[in-house]
Amino acid sequence: MSDALFEVRDLTRRYRLPRTSPLAPARLVAAVNGVSFDVARGESLGVVGESGSGKTTLLRLLLGLERPDAGSVVYRGGSLRREVQVVFQDPASALDPRMRVADIVLEPLRVMRIAAGPPLVAELLDDVGLPAAAARRFPHEFSGGQRQRIAIARALAPRPRALLADEPVSALDVSVRAQVLNLLEDLRVGYDLTLVLVSHDLSAVRHLCDRVLVMRDGRVVEEGPTRAIFREPRDPYTRALLDAIPRLRNRRAAST
C-alpha cells in the first residue's frame, strides 16, 4: 500500500504460560503470530475478532507499549510519542480521579513540555461536545460517555496524526455508543486522523472503518474493504462473527 503511515511485517508476540507443575516445561503462546499489513495515511482500519484473538496485543505493539519477539512495526511519520495517541476502553480507569479535567486534557502536553493553557482546553472540550465549564470539574462528576469524551480530548491535545482506539464504546451504555462513534467519525475527518479501531463490536467497525482486519488465534484470517467483507465474507470465521449478531445482519440485509 502506498503512502503507508504504519508498516507491519511478520509481527509476532509470544507470552509464557504458567507451568502446569514445577517440573513441566515452559509453554509459550503466540498472541500475535506472523501478522503483516499497512495502514495508509488518513485511513480508518478496524481490527476485529473474539476475545483472545490478539487484537489488543496488536494495538499495544503499534503503540510501542510492547516489543515484538519477531517482525517489525515501522511508523513513517515523525515522533511516535507525539503523533500517535490512544483512547482506551474504560474511561473511568483511564482518567486520574484526583485531577481536574483541564489538567487531564493538558497532561500529554506537559509530559512533552509543550506550553498550553485554558484556551486550548476550551477548544478541545468544544470539539468533543463538552462546555468550557467542564474544565474545572473532576471525572466522577461526569457520565461514562462524557468521561470518554474527556479521554478523547486528551488524546487530541498533541494534535496527533493517528488515533488508536481500544474498544472505545464497549464500556458505555447502548444509548450513548452511537453518539461517541459519531463524534469519532467527525473528529477523524476534522482532524485528518488516521484511525485504528480495535473492537469486537462489528457495528462500530462498519460505521467508522474503511478497511477491516479479522483476527483469530493471533493471525489475520481475512482483510479487505469493510463494505466487501460485510457483504460477502470469504472466511468461515468471519461469516460466523457476522452471523452471531442478528441485528447487524438485518441492517446488512436491508442495505443491500
Summary of the structure (lengths in Angstrom):
residues: 256
radius of gyration: 19.1
end to end distance: 28.4
largest distance: 61.6
contacts: 795
relative contact order: 0.16
helix: 42%
strand: 26%
